[in-house]
Amino acid sequence: MKQNLFLIILFAIFISGCISSKNDPHPGDGKASAGNYFPVSSGSSWTYKEDLAGQTGTTVQKMTGKTKTINGKNYFEATSASTLKGTNTGYFYNSNHVFTVLQVIPQENITIEITVGDDSKAASDTWTTKPTADGLVRGYPAQMINTLVETGISRTVNGKTFTDVMHTQADLQYDLGFGFTSYSVYDFYLAKGIGMIESETGVQGTVYDKMTITSYTVK
């Protein structure tokens, strides 16, 4: 259980890290510009308020413009700096309607990939993916049960109303010898042309980490 919680927190560390974006091209509103739900263009950045285990901080994610091929897939590099967690590097995948985040942990010799969304799916569609290339995390079988909960909705975050929003959910499960059991659930809200506007990381039924967007620059 301790090692599983460690991996749950690892993903929360990257998905909620950041620097400060002061060039919001849409000051005072949250309307989506043209584009997709998961921009990966160089120089794009997103600033979030983060509530982490009772602490509040600021996080920013920024696309560096660099790419890296991992397990035959082309990922876009992103830096993530946080007043609560420090700086990390991760990789975003956006191809064939699928959006994922890959966190490389060199000291652990593992990578964790979370599906953030798939805009080819319909509301209520569910599909299964692997969080690692071989489907194992520290030797245990692992899987993600992904769901497109809602699409085309409006959502108000920090006083801004965003339209054309997709709500997705990823349920991280492990099989420790008794069948797959849910250990953490990630909820994502993606606005078309903007990217992630809100996320929640739940650990065994309790929200551990919540991020809500405050400004953004999409280039």
N, C-alpha and C positions, 0 to 999 in steps of 0.2 A: 504494500500500500504506500509506503514511504517513497519508493522509486517512482510509482505512478503519479503521485502528487507532484514530485519533482518535474516530471515531463509535462504535466498540466501547466505548471507555473512557467516553465520554459517558454511555452507558446504565448502565454499572457505577457511575458516580458517583451517579446518582439512586437506582437500585434498592437501593443499599447505604448511603445516608446516614441519619442520625438524631439525638434528644435523650434523655433517660433516663426511662423509664416505671417508676415505683416503686409503682404501684397494681395489681399483678398480682392479678386476682380469683381465680386458681387457684394460690396459692402451693404449690410442691412437686409439682405434677402437671401433665400436659399434656393432660388429657381435654378433648375438644371440647364446647362448649356448643351449644345450638340455633342454627341459622343456616346461612349458606352458606360457600363456601370463600374468599371474598374480601370481607370486611366493609369497608364504606365509611362507617359511621356516624360522626357528628361526635364528636370527642374520643377516638376509638379510637387506640391507639398500640402500637407494637411495638419492643422493644429487642433488638438483636442484637450478638453478638460478630462482628467482621469480621477476616478475614485477607486482606490486600491486598498482593500482591507482596512477601511477606516481612515485612510490618508487621502488628501487631495493634492494633485499636482498638475503640471502641464506637460503634454507630450506632442511631438511632431514627427511625421514621417516624410521623407523627401526622396524622390527618385534621382539617382545619380547620373543616369544616362548610360551606365555600363551594363553589359549583359554577361551571362555565364551559362554554359551548357552543363547540365547535371542530369545524369541518367538519361541522356538522349533528348532532354527537353531544354528549350531556351528560356531562361529566366531573366528578369530585369532586376537590377540591384537597387535596394532601398536602404537608406540609413534611418535609424530610429533613435532619437535621443529623448530622455525622460528626466524630469526633476526628481523622480522617485526611483528610477531604475538604472540610470546611466545610458550609455550609447551602445547600440548593437547594429549589426548588419544582417539583412535578410533578403529574400528574393521573391519577387512577384511573378506569377505566370498568368498570361492572358492570351489564350489561343483557342480557336474552335468553340467559342462561347463559354469556355471554362475559365474561372478565376481561382487561383490558389496562392497561398503564402507558404514558402519553404524556409525553415530555419535550420541552418547548419550549425551543429554543436561539435567543433573539432575535438575538444577535450573528452567528449563522450563517444566520439566516432559514430554519431548517428545524425540523421536528419528527420525532421518532423514536417509533414505537409498537411495543411488544412485546406479543404475546399471552401472558399468564401462564397461562391455562387456559380450558377450556370444559367445564362439567359435563354437557353434553348428549351428549358423545362417549363412546365405549366404549374400553376398553383396546386399544392398538395402532392406533387411528384416527389418520390423518395428514391434514392440510389445509394449504393455502397462504394466506398473508396478505401484505399490503404494509406495510412499515415507515413509509411516507409516503403522503400522499393521492394523489400521482401515480405512485407506484412508483419514484421516482428518489431517489437520495442523491448530492448533489453532481454531478448530471448522469448518474450511472450507474444502470442498472436494478438494483433490489434486491428481494429477497423473503425471507419467513420461511417455513420449513418447520416446521410445528408438529406435535407428536406427544403424545398422551396415553399415556404409557409404562405407568403402572400406576394403579389406583384401588382404594380400600378397603383399603389396606395400613396397617400400623403402622410407625412410625419413631421411634427414640430419638435425641434431640438434646440435648446438654449434660445428660445424665442423666435427662431427662424422656421418657416414652414417649407419643407422640401416636397416636391411633387415627383411622380414617376419613380417611386421607391420600391425596391425589392427587399423582402425580409427572408433571410435564409437561416438555417440552423444546421450545425454539425455536432453530432453526438459521438464523442470519443469513447470507444469501448475496448476492454481488455478481456482475454480469456486466461485466467490464472489456473485453469484446470477444472472449472465448474461451469463452463459456457460463458459466452460474452456478457459482460456486465458494464453498464454505463458508469463512467467515472467523472466526466465533465461534459458540459454542453455549451457550445458557443453560438450566440445569436448575433447576426450581422444585419445591418440596414444599409443598403447601397442605393444612392441616388444617381440616376442616369446623368452622365456628363460630369459628375462630381467625384464619385467614389464612396468610400465608407463614411457614413455620417454618425453612426452609433454602433457600439458593440457591447456585449455582455459575456463574461466568462463565468459560468456557474460550476462550482465544484460540489458534487453530490447534493444538489438541490439548493445551495446557497450561492448568491452572487458574490464572487471574489473580486472581480475587476470590471469596471464600467467606464467606457469612453464615449464622450459626446463632442461633436465637432463645434469649434468656435470660429474658425476661418479656414480658407483654403486658396490655393493658386493652382489652377489646372491649365497647363500650357499645350 
